[in-house]
Amino acid sequence: MRKKFIAVYALMAVLALGSTTLTSCVDDNESASVTAIRNAKADQLKALAALSNAQAEAAKIQAEAEAALRNAQAEWQKEQTEEAKQKFAVQIEVIKAQAERDIALAKKDALQYEKEIWENADAKIQAMVSDYQSALQDVIDTKEKLIEAKIDYAHFEVDSTLAEAKYKEFVIGQNQIIAQNEADIKRLQALAEGGADKTALAEQMEVLAGQAYKMLYTDLPAVEEKQAEAEKAKDVAYLPINIDKPFTSDQEHEKMEWEAGLLPYAKGVQTLKAYEAEYSYDDIKFIEADNETYVASIEGCYEEEAVTVYTRSKGSDFVNATQVVENALNQKIATATANLGAKKTATVAGTGALGNLEQAEADLKAKQAALAAENAKPNKDQSAITQLEGEIDDLNVNIEQYKELVAQYTEEIADLKQELKDFQATLEVVKEGSDAQKQYIETAKTVLKAAEAYVTALHEVHKVQSAIDLIGLSKYDFNDKMEVNASVQGTNGSEYNQLYKLYSNTADVEALIAACEKNIAEAKKAIERGEMTSSTYHWESGTALVPVDEDNDGNIDYWQEQQLQIKVYDTLDERFTETTRAMMEENIKRLEEELAVYEQIANNYKAALDAAIQASDSDVNVPETPEEGGEETPAE
């Protein structure tokens, strides 16, 4: 089909020049259309070579990072002192940062070369470019993961203090179980040695019941009230940077106050996340959530409170996201500007709504003049007058419609230009090191202090609740006279339960001691294994993109971010044992195997794309000589 079009265009060009005679001489010069195709193909092949160089560049970055890592390890091996350990930690962070920066640049270059190939390609080649770029991205991403995995492994080999701290945290919990059961054994042994009768057992049960009642009705409410106050103070401190605060439909006033109180940096983050959602089909990423830098925790408390802060995405992710939004806004401005159009000039006809308005106004004047002339005639033509009056009415309606369109497009252009300006200003606000970011970080530190106060208050609640749990009685176990109900036995294994079993002769001291010894043995075994024995879990908040089908036609219209509750099992991710070392080594091996597969896939796509570009001029099928049906030069 393209061959026919070019032949038609060639004939039209000849006719336009006024030539009616063709020579039989063949021009040895290549036609302009063929030259353009050859040049486009050459540019595509050049861009493809540059694009494939990103793969080689990633390999070079990996090799340089691994070489630098080996040198740092060698220096550490020479001394193996605390000072050398600290120096090594700094060195590997530098190596990691350098690799991340270089890979980000490689990704940025790859995007530019992909664009150059894409611009002059047909749909088939564009699809192949997308496949190749996707495969190339897998190669680069896997190399980046592999570098990080090897750096982590090297760090683990030299300094496992972080892993050890995590392991010790788990050990604390198991040791508490051991200590409690050992205390129970001593108490039970004392009972056995003292030969406690039912009266003594009843007295001990009454003492425990009194302690439990006081904690349940006095101590626990007091610490829970302090916890609530601390939580409220934390939430108030968090308001200026909390961009995810939920509101109900009847809280419009509160929502307005919250929005007004958000810090500039937080508003910038909110804006950029909205753009991420709007352009989710482009998979852009402006912002990353950090839940690890500001974490409130205290020794002995198993709960912690993370203060979520947001930072700009790294490297090419941010550059790509910026380009996507700016290009989209500029395209919208161009479309609205074209719709608005312009009035005619001495050489150019009017266009768009302005051109239509101008023409309609001119037509109206002409019709009004014609009507006046007709009315001035001695023998007026009433049918002509009626027709002119109808045409004038129609033109008046059209003029009002064109005026509305002019106003609409003018406002749309102004709004879009302001949006683009605001978007660019937002980028400055969230820029690394900006005053707005410094203010945001200082506020985050204030929130952290409030979060620490909250965790401290929460820990006090835990301690009282733990003491209640050890006794094994709840509010429901007491009657109105503050006495334990007759049928209450206490939670199985609790202090009250042990006394009850002895009192009711349903167990002896030896059996209870044996149960405690079993608990101790299991806890010690868990410490040796370095893993938890329970299958408990907790819920964490999270988000996910879900498809939305607005018109219920079975097609996805867009993707929307939705809040979710995720079940997280309480298993220990400790990195202190040989098992962890093996796990890290297995991860490196897996990444290396994946890399080999991705590189083969990328190479295959590259070869296919190269062949397709090489053959692209034959796909166009432009004839080059008159014998092939091509162009002839006009006679001179």
BALUMFI-758080 format. One record per residue (C-alpha): residue in one letter; z, y, x. Coordinates in pm, whole numbers, padded with zeros to 5 digits, always signed. Example, Ala and Ser with C-alpha at 12.3 -4.5 7.8 and 13.67 -1.06 7.14 Angstrom:
BEGIN
A+00780-00450+01230;S+00714-00106+01367;
END
This chain:
BEGIN
M+00000+00000+00000;R+00077+00241+00281;K-00270+00177+00430;K-00429+00297+00104;F-00212+00606+00088;I-00304+00713+00439;A-00674+00661+00369;V-00646+00877+00055;Y-00459+01149+00242;A-00723+01145+00515;L-01001+01189+00256;M-00812+01474+00089;A-00774+01647+00425;V-01148+01624+00490;L-01234+01762+00147;A-00985+02042+00191;L-01166+02149+00508;G-01491+02171+00314;S-01661+01904+00522;T-01912+01684+00339;T-02063+01511+00642;L-01899+01244+00857;T-02029+01147+01200;S-02072+00796+01320;C-01898+00880+01646;V-01556+00718+01698;D-01278+00940+01828;D-01095+00754+02102;N-00782+00960+02032;E-00513+00786+01823;S-00457+00934+01476;A-00151+01155+01421;S+00001+00910+01173;V-00023+00619+01416;T+00119+00832+01697;A+00413+00929+01475;I+00483+00564+01397;R+00463+00464+01762;N+00698+00747+01860;A+00943+00654+01585;K+00939+00293+01700;A+00997+00398+02060;D+01292+00615+01951;Q+01438+00326+01750;L+01409+00085+02043;K+01572+00341+02270;A+01859+00392+02022;L+01895+00013+01981;A+01930-00028+02357;A+02199+00243+02357;L+02371+00081+02059;S+02382-00259+02227;N+02525-00087+02533;A+02844-00034+02328;Q+02901-00410+02356;A+02862-00397+02733;E+03086-00091+02747;A+03359-00273+02552;A+03336-00564+02798;K+03369-00318+03085;I+03675-00157+02922;Q+03834-00501+02876;A+03767-00598+03238;E+03909-00271+03369;A+04220-00300+03151;E+04284-00658+03261;A+04232-00564+03628;A+04476-00273+03594;L+04723-00505+03421;R+04700-00760+03703;N+04763-00485+03960;A+05068-00364+03766;Q+05200-00721+03743;A+05151-00767+04117;E+05353-00454+04189;W+05632-00576+03960;Q+05635-00918+04131;K+05700-00754+04470;E+06030-00592+04366;Q+06147-00724+04028;T+06412-00453+03999;E+06520-00251+03695;E+06334+00049+03836;A+06020-00162+03883;K+06057-00290+03526;Q+06064+00066+03391;K+05766+00161+03605;F+05575-00141+03476;A+05652-00044+03116;V+05506+00303+03179;Q+05201+00158+03354;I+05109-00079+03073;E+05146+00199+02814;V+04901+00407+03021;I+04663+00110+03044;K+04686+00055+02671;A+04629+00424+02587;Q+04333+00442+02825;A+04172+00134+02671;E+04227+00265+02317;R+04069+00598+02409;D+03768+00439+02578;I+03709+00197+02292;A+03733+00483+02041;L+03463+00669+02236;A+03246+00356+02244;K+03281+00323+01866;K+03187+00690+01820;D+02875+00649+02035;A+02778+00335+01845;L+02796+00522+01514;Q+02564+00794+01650;Y+02306+00545+01780;E+02320+00353+01453;K+02242+00679+01271;E+01942+00744+01497;I+01791+00403+01421;W+01871+00436+01050;E+01704+00773+00994;N+01343+00657+01049;A+01379+00298+00936;D+01264+00120+00623;A+01505-00068+00395;K+01459-00399+00579;I+01544-00255+00919;Q+01830-00050+00773;A+01985-00370+00637;M+01946-00538+00977;V+02102-00235+01150;S+02403-00265+00917;D+02439-00637+00998;Y+02416-00573+01371;Q+02658-00281+01361;S+02906-00492+01162;A+02883-00775+01414;L+02914-00527+01701;Q+03223-00380+01537;D+03378-00729+01523;V+03312-00768+01897;I+03467-00433+01987;D+03767-00476+01753;T+03838-00826+01887;K+03821-00701+02246;E+04069-00429+02152;K+04304-00689+01997;L+04265-00911+02301;I+04357-00627+02538;E+04664-00549+02327;A+04765-00917+02307;K+04743-00957+02686;I+04940-00637+02741;D+05211-00755+02497;Y+05227-01091+02672;A+05259-00924+03012;H+05534-00700+02876;F+05712-01002+02729;E+05700-01184+03064;V+05860-00890+03244;D+06097-00750+02982;S+06205-00940+02672;T+06494-00708+02581;L+06344-00611+02244;A+06292-00974+02155;E+06640-01059+02273;A+06786-00782+02057;K+06614-00928+01753;Y+06743-01272+01841;K+07096-01139+01888;E+07081-00973+01547;F+07018-01314+01394;V+07293-01471+01607;I+07545-01215+01476;G+07485-01335+01122;Q+07522-01701+01218;N+07836-01627+01418;Q+07987-01458+01111;I+07932-01783+00921;I+08094-01975+01206;A+08392-01735+01225;Q+08455-01748+00851;N+08446-02126+00838;E+08670-02151+01144;A+08918-01919+00969;D+08898-02139+00660;I+08971-02446+00870;K+09281-02285+01022;R+09402-02179+00681;L+09343-02527+00539;Q+09513-02690+00836;A+09813-02463+00786;L+09827-02572+00424;A+09815-02938+00528;E+10083-02894+00793;G+10307-02694+00560;G+10265-02949+00288;A+10197-02676+00032;D+10290-02786-00317;K+10133-02667-00642;T+10370-02373-00667;A+10273-02245-00323;L+09904-02300-00399;A+09939-02112-00729;E+10109-01823-00549;Q+09827-01804-00291;M+09568-01811-00570;E+09753-01528-00744;V+09753-01320-00422;L+09376-01372-00382;A+09321-01281-00746;G+09516-00955-00700;Q+09312-00866-00391;A+08987-00943-00572;Y+09089-00739-00879;K+09171-00433-00667;M+08846-00454-00478;L+08642-00511-00794;Y+08792-00229-00999;T+08905+00024-00734;D+08757-00022-00389;L+08402-00122-00489;P+08349+00163-00743;A+08474+00412-00482;V+08233+00303-00209;E+07949+00267-00460;E+08005+00629-00568;K+07983+00742-00205;Q+07669+00535-00164;A+07513+00703-00470;E+07600+01048-00331;A+07451+00959+00008;E+07137+00823-00157;K+07096+01143-00358;A+07140+01355-00044;K+06882+01141+00137;D+06632+01177-00149;V+06680+01556-00158;A+06627+01579+00219;Y+06317+01361+00185;L+06155+01570-00091;P+05965+01815+00138;I+05776+01530+00307;N+05778+01261+00038;I+05418+01259-00088;D+05464+00939-00291;K+05748+01045-00522;P+05683+00903-00872;F+05724+01109-01188;T+05719+01018-01557;S+05502+01195-01814;D+05797+01407-01933;Q+05879+01534-01582;E+05601+01792-01546;H+05843+02069-01451;E+06011+01854-01185;K+05670+01756-01051;M+05562+02119-01021;E+05882+02206-00833;W+05830+01909-00600;E+05468+02006-00527;A+05571+02364-00453;G+05836+02241-00208;L+05610+02009-00005;L+05563+02114+00356;P+05211+02224+00462;Y+05165+01912+00675;A+05271+01686+00387;K+05027+01866+00154;G+04756+01815+00416;V+04832+01443+00431;Q+04826+01428+00051;T+04486+01601+00045;L+04332+01373+00305;K+04465+01061+00132;A+04300+01186-00188;Y+03971+01211+00001;E+04024+00854+00128;A+04051+00739-00234;E+03751+00949-00346;Y+03529+00811-00071;S+03682+00463-00061;Y+03335+00307-00080;D+03272+00456+00268;D+03594+00293+00395;I+03714+00613+00561;K+04060+00657+00714;F+04219+00995+00783;I+04586+00902+00777;E+04809+00622+00907;A+05160+00548+00783;D+05436+00506+01041;N+05738+00307+00922;E+05876+00223+01265;T+05952+00548+01451;Y+06224+00681+01220;V+06444+00392+01111;A+06808+00433+01011;S+07022+00134+01105;I+07378+00073+01216;E+07531-00213+01407;G+07650-00495+01186;C+07448-00391+00882;Y+07161-00618+00784;E+06980-00343+00592;E+06793-00046+00735;E+06612+00254+00588;A+06270+00353+00720;V+06156+00713+00684;T+05781+00698+00630;V+05592+00962+00825;Y+05216+01007+00842;T+04992+01072+01140;R+04621+01126+01185;S+04411+00814+01230;K+04301+00744+01583;G+03971+00799+01761;S+03644+00737+01580;D+03818+00662+01247;F+03915+01027+01205;V+03580+01157+01333;N+03388+00929+01097;A+03604+01023+00797;T+03557+01395+00873;Q+03179+01356+00896;V+03161+01161+00569;V+03349+01428+00371;E+03177+01727+00534;N+02834+01572+00482;A+02913+01495+00117;L+03037+01849+00048;N+02740+02007+00225;Q+02505+01787+00024;K+02673+01895-00300;I+02640+02260-00194;A+02270+02209-00114;T+02209+02044-00453;A+02390+02320-00644;T+02204+02587-00441;A+01871+02424-00527;N+01970+02411-00894;L+02062+02781-00883;G+01731+02861-00713;A+01602+03212-00639;K+01399+03489-00794;K+01036+03518-00701;T+00921+03724-00405;A+00587+03875-00319;T+00472+03542-00176;V+00698+03275-00325;A+00741+03178-00690;G+01088+03176-00843;T+01285+02851-00849;G+01578+02695-01031;A+01788+02867-01293;L+01737+03216-01140;G+01359+03172-01137;N+01360+03047-01495;L+01582+03335-01605;E+01362+03593-01439;Q+01047+03442-01591;A+01204+03423-01938;E+01311+03789-01918;A+00959+03891-01813;D+00811+03685-02094;L+01052+03849-02339;K+00941+04198-02233;A+00577+04099-02271;K+00637+03953-02616;Q+00835+04257-02724;A+00556+04484-02604;A+00298+04274-02789;L+00508+04288-03105;A+00539+04669-03081;A+00164+04700-03028;E+00089+04478-03325;N+00325+04675-03547;A+00154+04999-03439;K-00187+04882-03559;P-00310+05024-03894;N-00411+04674-04002;K-00125+04461-03860;D-00162+04087-03850;Q+00149+03959-04025;S+00102+03600-03904;A+00081+03726-03545;I+00395+03933-03598;T+00581+03632-03739;Q+00476+03417-03445;L+00579+03680-03191;E+00917+03726-03359;G+00977+03347-03344;E+00879+03339-02977;I+01111+03632-02905;D+01401+03449-03075;D+01334+03136-02869;L+01319+03339-02547;N+01651+03506-02628;V+01811+03162-02669;N+01653+03040-02343;I+01769+03349-02158;E+02130+03288-02265;Q+02104+02923-02157;Y+01962+03023-01817;K+02239+03280-01775;E+02497+03009-01845;L+02332+02783-01587;V+02324+03063-01331;A+02695+03127-01388;Q+02770+02753-01372;Y+02581+02693-01047;T+02714+03012-00889;E+03071+02906-00967;E+03002+02548-00850;I+02865+02672-00516;A+03164+02903-00467;D+03407+02622-00552;L+03235+02376-00317;K+03226+02628-00031;Q+03593+02699-00088;E+03666+02325-00094;L+03483+02281+00236;K+03674+02574+00383;D+04006+02433+00255;F+03916+02088+00389;Q+03850+02229+00736;A+04174+02426+00718;T+04358+02106+00626;L+04220+01937+00937;E+04375+02218+01143;V+04710+02174+00966;V+04731+01800+01046;K+04600+01845+01399;E+04810+01682+01667;G+05063+01933+01801;S+05014+02191+01524;D+05309+02406+01412;A+05289+02236+01073;Q+05323+01895+01236;K+05622+02011+01444;Q+05793+02138+01128;Y+05714+01806+00957;I+05863+01602+01243;E+06179+01813+01253;T+06222+01757+00880;A+06169+01385+00931;K+06453+01387+01184;T+06678+01560+00929;V+06583+01296+00673;L+06667+01029+00931;K+07022+01166+00963;A+07059+01158+00585;A+06920+00805+00582;E+07173+00701+00847;A+07454+00841+00630;Y+07313+00643+00339;V+07294+00320+00541;T+07653+00378+00659;A+07767+00418+00297;L+07566+00112+00200;H+07732-00084+00477;E+08073+00004+00333;V+07959-00135-00001;H+07844-00451+00175;K+08177-00495+00349;V+08375-00468+00024;Q+08131-00696-00156;S+08148-00948+00129;A+08528-00954+00106;I+08499-01012-00269;D+08245-01290-00211;L+08478-01462+00037;I+08748-01480-00229;G+08491-01596-00483;L+08595-01411-00802;S+08400-01166-01022;K+08488-00923-01302;Y+08396-01185-01559;D+08668-01413-01424;F+08949-01178-01538;N+09091-01117-01885;D+09227-00793-02031;K+09568-00863-01880;M+09419-00860-01525;E+09478-01236-01502;V+09226-01501-01395;N+09103-01704-01690;A+09242-02059-01697;S+08905-02234-01651;V+08791-02025-01352;Q+08746-02220-01029;G+08588-01951-00808;T+08250-01966-00634;N+08193-02303-00471;G+08320-02302-00110;S+08510-01973-00149;E+08875-01925-00059;Y+08984-01929-00424;N+08770-02236-00491;Q+08925-02426-00201;L+09277-02351-00327;Y+09178-02444-00682;K+09044-02781-00570;L+09367-02853-00384;Y+09571-02732-00679;S+09378-02948-00930;N+09363-03247-00693;T+08982-03254-00710;A+08957-03238-00330;D+09181-03290-00034;V+09225-03077+00276;E+09029-03318+00493;A+08721-03297+00268;L+08733-02919+00262;I+08771-02902+00639;A+08476-03141+00676;A+08259-02909+00462;C+08357-02614+00682;E+08274-02812+00996;K+07933-02897+00850;N+07866-02525+00788;I+07964-02447+01148;A+07737-02719+01287;E+07439-02595+01084;A+07492-02236+01200;K+07515-02343+01567;K+07202-02553+01527;A+07021-02256+01374;I+07119-02042+01674;E+06981-02304+01911;R+06657-02326+01715;G+06633-01950+01689;E+06532-01959+01325;M+06688-01902+00986;T+06803-02192+00772;S+06779-02011+00438;S+06472-01954+00221;T+06591-01621+00083;Y+06356-01329+00031;H+06350-00961-00061;W+06097-00726-00222;E+05914-00449-00039;S+05693-00173-00179;G+05329-00172-00075;T+04984-00054-00181;A+04649-00221-00229;L+04300-00116-00338;V+04211-00265-00677;P+03867-00252-00847;V+03823-00035-01158;D+03557-00100-01422;E+03572+00214-01638;D+03295+00128-01883;N+03373-00246-01901;D+03018-00342-01803;G+03130-00601-01550;N+03053-00375-01252;I+03302-00207-01018;D+03282+00172-01061;Y+03529+00256-00784;W+03839+00131-00600;Q+04181+00274-00673;E+04504+00254-00471;Q+04785+00086-00666;Q+05155+00041-00591;L+05268-00320-00556;Q+05592-00512-00501;I+05549-00772-00228;K+05779-01073-00181;V+05884-01096+00186;Y+06066-01407+00301;D+06363-01355+00533;T+06233-01548+00831;L+06300-01444+01186;D+06009-01324+01398;E+06197-01362+01725;R+06020-01354+02061;F+06289-01490+02285;T+06219-01860+02321;E+05952-02078+02478;T+05813-02126+02129;T+05730-01758+02118;R+05563-01772+02458;A+05346-02057+02335;M+05266-01861+02020;M+05151-01560+02222;E+04940-01778+02449;E+04783-01946+02146;N+04702-01605+01998;I+04523-01497+02315;K+04326-01823+02320;R+04230-01778+01955;L+04110-01422+02014;E+03903-01533+02313;E+03738-01804+02102;E+03671-01557+01820;L+03524-01311+02069;A+03277-01570+02197;V+03158-01639+01842;Y+03130-01269+01752;E+02934-01195+02070;Q+02685-01473+01991;I+02642-01342+01637;A+02592-00987+01763;N+02335-01104+02019;N+02143-01291+01749;Y+02137-00985+01521;K+02029-00767+01812;A+01737-00998+01898;A+01623-01010+01534;L+01647-00631+01502;D+01456-00578+01825;A+01176-00804+01701;A+01166-00629+01363;I+01134-00285+01523;Q+00865-00413+01760;A+00668-00538+01460;S+00733-00234+01241;D+00394-00064+01310;S+00206-00377+01200;D+00410-00371+00880;V+00274-00021+00813;N-00078-00157+00886;V-00241+00173+00974;P-00610+00123+01072;E-00701+00272+01408;T-01087+00270+01405;P-01355+00338+01145;E-01459-00027+01166;E-01109-00118+01049;G-01131+00133+00768;G-00963+00415+00957;E-01030+00784+00993;E-01347+00937+01140;T-01359+01278+01297;P-01547+01542+01101;A-01877+01673+01236;E-01859+01985+01440;
END
